Amino acid sequence: MDEYSSRLKRLEENLRELERFRGTSTDDLKEGRQKRWALRYGMLESIQAIIDIACAVVSQYNLGYPDSYADCLRVLRREDVLPDDLTDRLTQAVGMRNVLVHEYLDVDDELLLDALERLSDFRAFAEAIRHGTPPSRDNN
């Protein structure tokens, strides 16, 4: 699990920083562009860490060839690493990542603030990875 420990550690650090945004309003974000950028980047990097870890587990354990980032999460659900409900919520987070990267002019700050209420999903993912990686299918 050492391969993932640095990414998991970074994810935990990011989540602690993102917690500091709880109680922030959309007006606060409009008044302070730096706050908006910090929230967006913190959320983006955290979601990307989940994607990177999920896809690395799929690759390391030869679990298939996902077609998308969200598919990496679905493969982990299929392998009983992630529960159904958590996979569904994390898949929505991947959608938010895509908006942050590709449609950054249209980001709804209210959705970002709402996402702060689901940081526990990111922690649940980290815990599942620490304790639930599947056995390798590679018999070599």
BAKOL-201574 format. One line per 10 residues: their letters; for each residue x, y, z of N, C-alpha, C. Coordinates in nm, 4 decimals. Example, Ala and Ser with C-alpha at 12.3 -4.5 7.8 and 13.67 -1.06 7.14 Angstrom:
# residues 2
as) 1.3190/-0.5690/0.7800/1.2300/-0.4500/0.7800/1.3200/-0.3300/0.7800; 1.2850/-0.2250/0.7080/1.3670/-0.1060/0.7140/1.2900/0.0030/0.7870 $
***
This chain:
# residues 140
mdeyssrlkr) 0.0817/-0.1202/0.0000/0.0000/0.0000/0.0000/0.0855/0.1257/0.0000; 0.2174/0.1113/0.0103/0.3059/0.2266/0.0108/0.2887/0.3135/-0.1126; 0.2560/0.2499/-0.2244/0.2381/0.3237/-0.3494/0.1305/0.4309/-0.3361; 0.0312/0.4076/-0.2550/-0.0808/0.5001/-0.2417/-0.0669/0.5911/-0.1203; 0.0227/0.5597/-0.0311/0.0273/0.6324/0.0956/0.0528/0.7815/0.0773; 0.1384/0.8206/-0.0160/0.1639/0.9643/-0.0350/0.0410/1.0342/-0.0919; -0.0286/0.9674/-0.1819/-0.1510/1.0283/-0.2368/-0.2614/1.0340/-0.1315; -0.2727/0.9290/-0.0524/-0.3722/0.9289/0.0547/-0.3400/1.0354/0.1586; -0.2123/1.0504/0.1883/-0.1714/1.1541/0.2845/-0.2062/1.2926/0.2304; -0.1776/1.3161/0.1032/-0.2096/1.4455/0.0416/-0.3599/1.4694/0.0420 $
leenlreler) -0.4368/1.3651/0.0155/-0.5824/1.3768/0.0187/-0.6282/1.4193/0.1576; -0.5766/1.3562/0.2606/-0.6137/1.3927/0.3979/-0.5754/1.5374/0.4298; -0.4573/1.5798/0.3851/-0.4156/1.7191/0.4059/-0.5118/1.8148/0.3363; -0.5475/1.7814/0.2138/-0.6416/1.8653/0.1388/-0.7762/1.8736/0.2087; -0.8233/1.7613/0.2592/-0.9539/1.7601/0.3244/-0.9532/1.8471/0.4493; -0.8422/1.8462/0.5235/-0.8325/1.9352/0.6404/-0.8407/2.0818/0.5973; -0.7760/2.1146/0.4886/-0.7820/2.2530/0.4384/-0.9229/2.2869/0.3888; -0.9848/2.1936/0.3176/-1.1195/2.2189/0.2664/-1.2203/2.2370/0.3798; -1.1989/2.1670/0.4912/-1.2881/2.1824/0.6074/-1.2941/2.3286/0.6523; -1.1868/2.4010/0.6324/-1.1815/2.5408/0.6750/-1.2777/2.6288/0.5960 $
frgtstddlk) -1.3265/2.5786/0.4842/-1.4211/2.6551/0.4031/-1.5654/2.6367/0.4495; -1.5890/2.5454/0.5415/-1.7267/2.5275/0.5907/-1.7738/2.6588/0.6517; -1.8952/2.6936/0.6235/-1.9493/2.8199/0.6721/-1.9255/2.9355/0.5765; -1.8520/2.9105/0.4698/-1.8289/3.0126/0.3679/-1.9558/3.0278/0.2847; -1.9883/3.1505/0.2481/-2.1065/3.1762/0.1657/-2.0640/3.2075/0.0222; -2.1603/3.2044/-0.0669/-2.1303/3.2420/-0.2048/-2.0872/3.3882/-0.2109; -2.1423/3.4711/-0.1239/-2.0990/3.6113/-0.1187/-1.9524/3.6215/-0.0793; -1.9102/3.5391/0.0163/-1.7684/3.5380/0.0553/-1.6802/3.5049/-0.0637; -1.7239/3.4097/-0.1438/-1.6450/3.3689/-0.2598/-1.6430/3.4777/-0.3668; -1.7536/3.5506/-0.3799/-1.7584/3.6587/-0.4787/-1.6689/3.7746/-0.4365 $
egrqkrwalr) -1.6613/3.7983/-0.3066/-1.5800/3.9090/-0.2557/-1.4311/3.8780/-0.2613; -1.3967/3.7527/-0.2429/-1.2564/3.7169/-0.2387/-1.2208/3.6150/-0.3447; -1.1676/3.6624/-0.4545/-1.1337/3.5726/-0.5647/-1.0328/3.4662/-0.5209; -0.9416/3.5034/-0.4327/-0.8408/3.4079/-0.3860/-0.9067/3.2913/-0.3120; -1.0094/3.3211/-0.2342/-1.0832/3.2157/-0.1645/-1.1498/3.1208/-0.2632; -1.2091/3.1771/-0.3663/-1.2761/3.0973/-0.4687/-1.1745/3.0052/-0.5374; -1.0608/3.0611/-0.5742/-0.9575/2.9806/-0.6384/-0.9082/2.8696/-0.5469; -0.8864/2.9023/-0.4210/-0.8373/2.8024/-0.3257/-0.9382/2.6892/-0.3104; -1.0650/2.7232/-0.2986/-1.1690/2.6210/-0.2854/-1.1752/2.5352/-0.4111; -1.1744/2.5979/-0.5256/-1.1824/2.5228/-0.6508/-1.0613/2.4307/-0.6670 $
ygmlesiqai) -0.9421/2.4844/-0.6429/-0.8231/2.4023/-0.6628/-0.8158/2.2899/-0.5587; -0.8499/2.3206/-0.4360/-0.8485/2.2180/-0.3319/-0.9441/2.1047/-0.3649; -1.0618/2.1396/-0.4132/-1.1594/2.0375/-0.4509/-1.1101/1.9592/-0.5729; -1.0574/2.0301/-0.6711/-1.0058/1.9652/-0.7915/-0.8933/1.8673/-0.7573; -0.7978/1.9107/-0.6781/-0.6852/1.8238/-0.6448/-0.7303/1.7028/-0.5634; -0.8268/1.7220/-0.4768/-0.8775/1.6110/-0.3949/-0.9498/1.5079/-0.4805; -1.0328/1.5548/-0.5710/-1.1031/1.4629/-0.6609/-1.0030/1.3912/-0.7510; -0.9039/1.4651/-0.8000/-0.8037/1.4042/-0.8866/-0.7249/1.2972/-0.8116; -0.6972/1.3196/-0.6849/-0.6272/1.2183/-0.6046/-0.7094/1.0902/-0.5977; -0.8394/1.1032/-0.5792/-0.9274/0.9859/-0.5752/-0.9227/0.9127/-0.7089 $
idiacavvsq) -0.9303/0.9884/-0.8163/-0.9241/0.9279/-0.9501/-0.7917/0.8547/-0.9692; -0.6824/0.9221/-0.9369/-0.5497/0.8625/-0.9565/-0.5333/0.7339/-0.8770; -0.5777/0.7358/-0.7536/-0.5662/0.6178/-0.6679/-0.6541/0.5049/-0.7214; -0.7784/0.5380/-0.7541/-0.8709/0.4349/-0.8044/-0.8168/0.3700/-0.9312; -0.7704/0.4500/-1.0239/-0.7198/0.3954/-1.1496/-0.5902/0.3170/-1.1280; -0.5088/0.3601/-1.0329/-0.3853/0.2862/-1.0033/-0.4166/0.1494/-0.9431; -0.5158/0.1424/-0.8565/-0.5548/0.0132/-0.7982/-0.6059/-0.0798/-0.9082; -0.6899/-0.0272/-0.9954/-0.7425/-0.1078/-1.1057/-0.6279/-0.1624/-1.1903; -0.5313/-0.0775/-1.2183/-0.4174/-0.1190/-1.2999/-0.3281/-0.2187/-1.2260; -0.2932/-0.1884/-1.1036/-0.2022/-0.2742/-1.0277/-0.2567/-0.4147/-1.0101 $
ynlgypdsya) -0.3862/-0.4249/-0.9876/-0.4465/-0.5556/-0.9619/-0.5092/-0.6172/-1.0871; -0.4807/-0.5577/-1.2034/-0.5298/-0.6129/-1.3307/-0.6800/-0.6387/-1.3292; -0.7549/-0.5353/-1.2940/-0.8991/-0.5505/-1.2784/-0.9792/-0.5156/-1.4033; -0.9114/-0.4795/-1.5086/-0.9826/-0.4474/-1.6319/-0.9287/-0.3219/-1.6956; -1.0020/-0.2750/-1.7939/-0.9620/-0.1592/-1.8721/-1.0763/-0.0569/-1.8726; -1.0828/0.0242/-1.7704/-1.1911/0.1232/-1.7626/-1.1842/0.2237/-1.8772; -1.3011/0.2683/-1.9210/-1.3104/0.3643/-2.0309/-1.3035/0.5090/-1.9835; -1.3192/0.5303/-1.8541/-1.3235/0.6671/-1.8023/-1.2788/0.6659/-1.6565; -1.2590/0.7846/-1.6042/-1.2247/0.7962/-1.4617/-1.3358/0.7360/-1.3748; -1.4589/0.7660/-1.4093/-1.5713/0.7129/-1.3318/-1.5735/0.5598/-1.3375 $
dclrvlrred) -1.5331/0.5029/-1.4496/-1.5286/0.3576/-1.4612/-1.4280/0.2952/-1.3648; -1.3200/0.3656/-1.3344/-1.2245/0.3144/-1.2345/-1.2958/0.2921/-1.1012; -1.3813/0.3853/-1.0643/-1.4579/0.3712/-0.9403/-1.5575/0.2560/-0.9506; -1.6212/0.2431/-1.0656/-1.7190/0.1349/-1.0846/-1.6524/-0.0030/-1.0791; -1.5304/-0.0117/-1.1295/-1.4565/-0.1377/-1.1210/-1.4302/-0.1708/-0.9745; -1.3931/-0.0731/-0.8953/-1.3692/-0.0978/-0.7522/-1.4986/-0.1386/-0.6818; -1.6114/-0.0860/-0.7273/-1.7408/-0.1313/-0.6725/-1.7632/-0.2770/-0.7094; -1.7398/-0.3103/-0.8347/-1.7589/-0.4481/-0.8809/-1.6732/-0.5459/-0.8007; -1.5547/-0.5016/-0.7619/-1.4620/-0.5858/-0.6861/-1.4849/-0.5774/-0.5349; -1.5931/-0.5138/-0.4940/-1.6312/-0.5004/-0.3530/-1.5309/-0.4226/-0.2691 $
vlpddltdrl) -1.4575/-0.3328/-0.3338/-1.3694/-0.2425/-0.2600/-1.4498/-0.1221/-0.2121; -1.5430/-0.0761/-0.2958/-1.6280/0.0384/-0.2635/-1.7742/-0.0042/-0.2613; -1.8511/0.0459/-0.1658/-1.9953/0.0178/-0.1663/-2.0668/0.0975/-0.2765; -2.1841/0.0504/-0.3145/-2.2612/0.1115/-0.4229/-2.2865/0.2595/-0.4012; -2.3386/0.2950/-0.2839/-2.3767/0.4344/-0.2605/-2.2562/0.5278/-0.2632; -2.1452/0.4852/-0.2084/-2.0246/0.5677/-0.2104/-1.9737/0.5830/-0.3537; -1.9768/0.4772/-0.4300/-1.9337/0.4832/-0.5702/-2.0176/0.5841/-0.6472; -2.1477/0.5818/-0.6248/-2.2365/0.6756/-0.6945/-2.2016/0.8206/-0.6591; -2.1776/0.8464/-0.5330/-2.1447/0.9838/-0.4917/-2.0076/1.0268/-0.5436; -1.9114/0.9370/-0.5433/-1.7789/0.9712/-0.5947/-1.7811/0.9910/-0.7457 $
tqavgmrnvl) -1.8671/0.9180/-0.8136/-1.8834/0.9370/-0.9574/-1.9364/1.0773/-0.9859; -2.0246/1.1261/-0.9012/-2.0722/1.2642/-0.9148/-1.9576/1.3628/-0.8924; -1.8694/1.3314/-0.7997/-1.7531/1.4176/-0.7754/-1.6640/1.4229/-0.8995; -1.6494/1.3093/-0.9689/-1.5718/1.3081/-1.0932/-1.6355/1.4033/-1.1947; -1.7673/1.4058/-1.1973/-1.8369/1.5008/-1.2848/-1.8044/1.6448/-1.2468; -1.7958/1.6717/-1.1172/-1.7593/1.8058/-1.0718/-1.6172/1.8391/-1.1150; -1.5281/1.7421/-1.1076/-1.3897/1.7630/-1.1521/-1.3872/1.8031/-1.2986; -1.4682/1.7368/-1.3797/-1.4722/1.7682/-1.5224/-1.5202/1.9112/-1.5467; -1.6165/1.9550/-1.4682/-1.6639/2.0931/-1.4787/-1.5527/2.1892/-1.4375; -1.4847/2.1591/-1.3276/-1.3769/2.2465/-1.2805/-1.2651/2.2592/-1.3835 $
vheyldvdde) -1.2369/2.1519/-1.4551/-1.1278/2.1524/-1.5526/-1.1710/2.2118/-1.6863; -1.2874/2.1711/-1.7351/-1.3256/2.2035/-1.8725/-1.4269/2.3163/-1.8859; -1.5055/2.3384/-1.7821/-1.6111/2.4397/-1.7907/-1.5973/2.5397/-1.6763; -1.4731/2.5768/-1.6489/-1.4415/2.6586/-1.5320/-1.5115/2.7944/-1.5311; -1.5568/2.8422/-1.6459/-1.6280/2.9696/-1.6487/-1.7697/2.9565/-1.5937; -1.8208/2.8333/-1.5912/-1.9595/2.8103/-1.5511/-1.9729/2.7365/-1.4185; -1.8699/2.7379/-1.3351/-1.8763/2.6659/-1.2080/-1.9764/2.7343/-1.1158; -2.0674/2.6560/-1.0631/-2.1658/2.7059/-0.9671/-2.1045/2.6960/-0.8279; -2.0727/2.8114/-0.7699/-2.0081/2.8120/-0.6397/-2.0940/2.7466/-0.5314; -2.2225/2.7533/-0.5458/-2.3121/2.6893/-0.4484/-2.2918/2.5374/-0.4481 $
llldalerls) -2.2707/2.4798/-0.5659/-2.2447/2.3356/-0.5739/-2.1128/2.3004/-0.5054; -2.0130/2.3857/-0.5217/-1.8848/2.3624/-0.4534/-1.9023/2.3669/-0.3024; -1.9769/2.4656/-0.2558/-1.9996/2.4767/-0.1116/-2.0797/2.3572/-0.0601; -2.1753/2.3108/-0.1388/-2.2517/2.1916/-0.1009/-2.1607/2.0690/-0.0935; -2.0636/2.0627/-0.1829/-1.9713/1.9484/-0.1851/-1.8897/1.9402/-0.0556; -1.8726/2.0530/0.0115/-1.8005/2.0506/0.1391/-1.8719/1.9648/0.2429; -2.0014/1.9473/0.2253/-2.0796/1.8643/0.3180/-2.0606/1.7157/0.2900; -1.9887/1.6820/0.1826/-1.9673/1.5420/0.1460/-1.8198/1.5028/0.1498; -1.7402/1.5779/0.2217/-1.5986/1.5424/0.2341/-1.5805/1.4084/0.3033; -1.6792/1.3680/0.3812/-1.6714/1.2368/0.4468/-1.6668/1.1241/0.3428 $
dfrafaeair) -1.7234/1.1473/0.2246/-1.7149/1.0475/0.1175/-1.5702/1.0278/0.0742; -1.4943/1.1356/0.0701/-1.3540/1.1264/0.0315/-1.2759/1.0481/0.1362; -1.3097/1.0711/0.2622/-1.2433/0.9970/0.3705/-1.2832/0.8493/0.3676; -1.4086/0.8224/0.3361/-1.4541/0.6835/0.3264/-1.3823/0.6119/0.2123; -1.3580/0.6818/0.1038/-1.2814/0.6244/-0.0065/-1.1410/0.5877/0.0407; -1.0745/0.6801/0.1075/-0.9380/0.6552/0.1559/-0.9352/0.5338/0.2482; -1.0326/0.5239/0.3351/-1.0393/0.4107/0.4281/-1.0621/0.2797/0.3522; -1.1488/0.2828/0.2527/-1.1748/0.1625/0.1730/-1.0484/0.1173/0.0996; -0.9720/0.2110/0.0490/-0.8485/0.1756/-0.0219/-0.7472/0.1171/0.0756; -0.7381/0.1751/0.1932/-0.6419/0.1237/0.2920/-0.6743/-0.0190/0.3342 $
hgtppsrdnn) -0.8033/-0.0519/0.3371/-0.8436/-0.1805/0.3958/-0.9091/-0.2780/0.2993; -0.9357/-0.2353/0.1754/-1.0151/-0.3234/0.0911/-0.9628/-0.3516/-0.0462; -0.8324/-0.3320/-0.0708/-0.7843/-0.3598/-0.2053/-0.7983/-0.5085/-0.2361; -0.8372/-0.5380/-0.3582/-0.8625/-0.6775/-0.3957/-0.7336/-0.7553/-0.4158; -0.7412/-0.8882/-0.4102/-0.6236/-0.9675/-0.4426/-0.5912/-0.9537/-0.5901; -0.4672/-0.9648/-0.6240/-0.4246/-0.9508/-0.7627/-0.4797/-1.0649/-0.8464; -0.5205/-1.0320/-0.9660/-0.5654/-1.1344/-1.0614/-0.4488/-1.1845/-1.1434; -0.3353/-1.1191/-1.1293/-0.2161/-1.1588/-1.2050/-0.1505/-1.2742/-1.1316; -0.1512/-1.3894/-1.1913/-0.0974/-1.5091/-1.1273/0.0490/-1.5335/-1.1594; 0.1153/-1.4344/-1.2166/0.2576/-1.4523/-1.2520/0.3458/-1.4349/-1.1325 $
***
